[in-house]
Amino acid sequence: MDKIKVFQIGCGKMSVYTMRYAEEKGAKIVGAVDINPNVIGKDIGEIMNSGNRNVIISSIEQLEEYMKVTKPDIAIVTTMSLLNDIKDILRTCARLGVNAITTCEEAFFAQNSNPTVWKEIDVLAKANKCTIVGCGYQDVFWGNLISVLAGTTHRIAKIKGSSSYNVEDYGLALAKAHGAGLTLEEFDKDIASVDRMDEGTRKALIDSGNYAPSYMWNTVGWLADKLGLTIISMNQKCVPKTNNEDLESATLGMKIKAGDATGMSAVVTAETKEGIEIEAECIGKVYAPDEVDTNEWTIIGEPETTITIKQPATVELTCADIVNRIPDIINARSGFVSTSELDVPKYRLNKLHEYINK
């Protein structure tokens, strides 16, 4: 196979890395789109802080037309966090038979939070012989790393994890999804109130495609699937995070007042038929000056093991996983596929196209 042709969808903070990493691994960026009028019309080289590539960023409205002309092997989607927000993009990719890999956190295991849209895209991708996958940081640091540790454990009673990240690093949509900038009353009404529903109401909301899960909702589903566990109940609790001093948010374009929500902690707990409990927390907020990313997981059982990643470079790790996964997606079966059924991510020493099955 010649160079893999990559189409970039979303030309914000993450694309700076995904495009550069893809190029440095031997791929060719053939097209790019965005919704931001401030970047539409620019060469992607300007976004990458390098020389021109003669690839001009177009409007997202021209996605289908642009893809038909450029005929990419795969699209990298670095836009929004919820499946409903990117479903039209993934539908377009699937309809055109273009593989797609996305940082959308819900797409990591969308079948447990939006099964209706997940199934629709799965059917469409199968019909047009392409693969849709969600991955990124969670693919390793909330997923495969934990399942590998489980492989060294004799008996597991509980898996407990916590991870934090600065919403300033990911853009406006993610910051708003975490409630950053809301008053505590607004946070309770817009975000926390969803957690107070009973399981029957939540199931109906999930089936309708209108549930807004925290990132760990999908991660817990992924872990259970990877480990062969059967979930019998799940719940989620979102709690606002605050700071005792005002914080400036460049992403939100505002000052967050002391005592207002800088973001949130979301804890998802699942009980399984096999008796293993999974409890996973993600903390996304606007950081105070002395705060850094963290990631810690403990497998409680025999033996008990804790792994702590100190100050992970979450953005770069996300983008490197996306790019290293490109051959896996092209080689995978058709459909909307979870990485729980793929091999573990691998470092790509050679050019990406050299890993494609002939």
Secondary structure, DSSP 8 states (H G I E B T S, - for coil): ----EEEEE--SHHHHHHHHHHHHTT-EEEEEEES-TTTTTSBHHHHTTSS--S-BEEEGGGHHHHHHHH--SEEEE-S-SSHHHHHHHHHHHHHHT-EEEE--GGGGGGGGT-HHHHHHHHHHHHHTT-EEEE-SHHHIIIIIHHHHHHTT-SEEEEEEEEEEEEGGGT-HHHHHHTTTT--HHHHHHHTGGGGGS-HHHHHHHHHHT-----HHHHHHHHHHHHHT--EEEEEEEEEEE--SS-EEETTTTEEE-TTS-SEEEEEEEEEETTS-EEEEEEEEE---TT---EEEEEEEEES-EEEEEES--HHHHHHHHHHHTHHHHHHS-SEEE-GGGS-------S-GGGGS--
